[in-house]
């Protein structure tokens, strides 16, 4: 605020001017600034939650998503509330708490319909489909994904389309329709590679490798598993990297490339154990045990008895 002082100003006028100046320079934000600050805080908590979610630290992610929901709620920012409900639902789904996931997805869907936001409606329908996949209701899941697909023409962004396509691929894979599954995985991969979304492209390549391996197309399966590993390494997606090594090992083992398989399994185990050191709360015990069992079996196939015994000891909790 600019003020003009004249030598003829009376003392009372000066005092009044100082009061006005102090009031105008107050640090308290106005209503619009406060709303902006709350939305910004919600976005920050959502991003932190995403980081923990991607690391498989779901309980911590849930705490942060709940904080994001609270900030979006205090600003009555409806699109943000929908995103928060979807994120919370996805986390409950990852934790296996299906009832709570369904509740959050339902709230998100109803609010998205009220907003008539195609992208949010599409995302909510997709999440409902993922819930049905988890329940084993594959036809019901595909119905949800098809409903989500109907909104594509209304401006749904490519990354969201790719998620729906990948999930449709998963649905068809579970229904033992590999041709349809590959078609949708390829559609998703094309969109994600165009957007340079590394982690998502890695998931598509991993799923394609899985279908090809089941069909006995091992060379192509190895090619896509290697592509998945390359994409995951670009963004240092540790869980993805470990799973890619497991896939590469399993495929190599099926074609009797035991030396290569053993190397992949060892690399994967090293990533898992490194993760355990950095994130003690990470739930990867089942994955580690699977990797150890594969190492033991492959070592025995190679005649490496001593190495098989070492890994057996680790599996039983007696090794290093």
N, C-alpha and C positions, 0 to 999 in steps of 0.2 A: 504494500500500500504506500502511495506517495503522499506526503503531507507538506504544506507550505507554511513556514513560520514567519511572522512579521513582527517587527519590534514593537508595533502598537497593540499586539494581542494581549488581552487581559489574562491574568493568572488563571481565572476560572475556565476560560476557553482553552488554555493550554492543558489544564488538568483533564478536561473532557476529551481533548484530542488524544491524549496519552491512553485514556481508557479505551477509546475506539480502536487505537492502534494495537493495543494488547489483545483486544478481543478478535480483531481481524487476523492476527498472526498466531492464533491458537493452533496447536498441533492436532487437535481432535479432527478426525476425518469427517467429511460430509457424508450424507446417506449414500450417494453414488460411489464414493471412494470406498466406503465400508463394504458395500456389496461386492465391488471389484476385488477387494482384499480377501473376502471370504471365498470367492470363487477361485482365486489364485491359490489360497491355502488348500482348498479341496483338490485342486489339480495336483499340487505338490504331494499330498498324501496318497492320491491315486497312483502317481508315478512311483513313489516309494513302495506302495503295495504291489505294483506290477513287478518290481525288481525282486521282491521276496517270493512272489508267486512263481516267477520264472525259475527261481532257485529251488522250488519245491518246499519252501518254508511257509506253509499255508496258514498256520496259526498266527504268525506275525503279519502276514499279508492281510488276514481278516481284520486284525486290530486297526490297521491303517485304512482299509476300505471303510470301516465303520466311522472312523474320524472324517474321512472324505464325505461320507453321507451326512454326517452331522453339520459340516460346514455348508454343504449344498442345501441342506434343510433350513439352516438359519437365514440363508439368502433367498429361500423359496425358489431356487434355480431348478426348474423341473427337468430339463435335459440332463443336468448333472446328477439329479436324484435317480433318474432312470439308469444312467451309466453306473452309479454306485450300487444300486440294487442288482444289476447284472453281474458286476464284479464280485459282490458278496455271494451271489448265487453260484457263480463259477467256482469260488473257493470252497463253499460247502459241498459242491459236487466232487471236487478233488479230494475232499476229506471223507467222502462216502456218506455224508449226511443229506440224503436225497430229499427228505421231507422239507428240510429247511431251504434247500436249493430251490425246490418247486415253489415254495412260498415267495421267495425273492423274485424268481423269474416271472411269476404271475403278476406281482405288483408292477414290475418293470414293463410288462406287456400292456397292462391296462393303462398305465400312464403314457406310454408311447402312442397308443391308439388315441388317447385324448389330445395329445400334442399333434397328431397326424404327421409324425416325423418318419419318413420312409426308412432311413438308415437305422433309427432306434427300433422301429417295429421289426425290421429284418433281423437285427441282432437279437432281439428278445425271442423271436420265433426260432432262430438258430439255436439259442441256448436251451429252449424247450426241447428241441430235437436232440441235443446232446444228452439231456436228461433221459429221454426215451432210449437212446443208445445204451446208456448206462444200465437201464432197467432191462435191457434185452428185447425191447419192443421195436424191432428194426423197421417194420412197415410203418408204424406210428411215427417213428423218427423221420423217415423219408417224407412222410406227409407234411411234417413241420418244415422240413427243408424246402420242399416244393412251394409251400406257402410263402416262405421267406424269399424264394426266387422270384415270386410274382412282383416284388417291390423293386427289383433291379432296374427296371425301366424308369423309375421315379428318382433316379440320382443316387443310388447306393454306391459308395466308393468301391474301387477294385479290391482293396484289402478285405473288406467285409464279404464281397462276393467270393473271394478265394476261400475264406473260412467255410462258407456254406458249401461250396463245391467239394472241398476236402472232406467235410462231414458226409456229404452225399456218397462220396467214394467209399467212406468207411461203412456206411449203411449197406451199400451193395456188396462190399467185401464180406460183411457178416452174413449176408443172404446167399453167399457163394455164387455171385455173379461177377467174376473177375473182369470180364470185358467192359461192363458198365463202370465198375470201380476204377479201372485204369483210365477210362475216358474222363471221369470227373477229377481224378488226381492230377491228370495232365492239364486240365483246364485251370485248376488251382495253381499249379506250378508255373504255367505261362504268365498268369497275373502277378504272382509273387516275384518272379524273376524280373518282370518288367518294372515293378516297383522297387526292386532291389531289397526285398524283405528277406533277409538271410535266414533267420530262424524258421520262418514260415515255409520258405522254399525247402529247407532241410527236412521239415516234417513231410512235405509232399514227396520228396525223393525217397525218404525212408519208407513211406507207405507203398510207393510204386515198387521199391525193391522187395518188400514183403510179398506183394501179389505175384511178382515175377518169380520169386523163389518158390512159392507154392505151386506155380505152374511148371517148375523145372527149368525155367529160363535163367540158369545160374550166372552165366556171363553178363547178361544184361542186368541182373539183380545186383551183382557186384559193382557194376558201373554206377548204378543209381545210389547204392549204399556209400560209395566213395564220394559221389557228389553231395550227399547229405553231410558227410563228414567235413567236406570242404566248406560248405555253407555254415555249419555250426562253428567251425574254427574261426571263421571271419568275425563272429560276434562273441567268441569265447563262451559259448553255451555249454557249460561243463556237463550237465546231465545229458544233453543231446549228444555230445561227443562220446561219452561212455556208452550210450545205447547204440550209437553208430558202430563203435568197435565191436560190440556184442553181435550186431547183425552181420558185420563183415566176417567175424569169426565163425558164426553159425553157417553162413553160406559157403565159406571156404571149406569147412569141415564136411559139408554134404558132398563136395566134389573131391574129397580125399586130399585136399591141400592142407595137411595137418600142420606143417611148419608155419605156414602163413596164419592159419587159424590160431595156433598157440600164441603167436606174436600179437595178434589182434586182441585176444583175451587178456594177455598180460598188460597191454596198453590200457584197455578198458578198466581193469582192476586198479591200476595205478591212479587213474582219474578218480574213480570212486573213493579210494582210500584217501586221496588228497583232499577231496571234498569233505570227507568225514572229519579230517583234521581242522579244516577251516570253519565248518558248520556242524557242530556236534548235534544240533537238533534236527538234522536232515534225515528223513525216513527212507533210507536206501538199503536197509538190511537185506531185503528179499532180492534186490538186484545184485548185491555183492555176493550173496550165496549162490545165485545162479551162475555168475561169472566164475566163481571158485569151482563149482561142480564141473563146468565145461573145461576149465583148466586141468582138473584132475583127470577127467576122461581123455582129453586130448594128449596129455603127458603120457598116459598109459598106452595110448595108441602109438605113440612115438618111441615107446620103450624107455621113457625117462622116469624110472621108478622113484628115484630120490626126490625129483621135483614134484612128482605126484604126492609123495608123502609130506613134503613141506606144505603144499597147498591144502592137503587134507587136515594137517594140524591147524592151519589158520581157520579152516571151516569149522573145526571143532573147538576153536577158541584156545588152542594150545600153542599156536605159532606166534610169529612176530606181529 
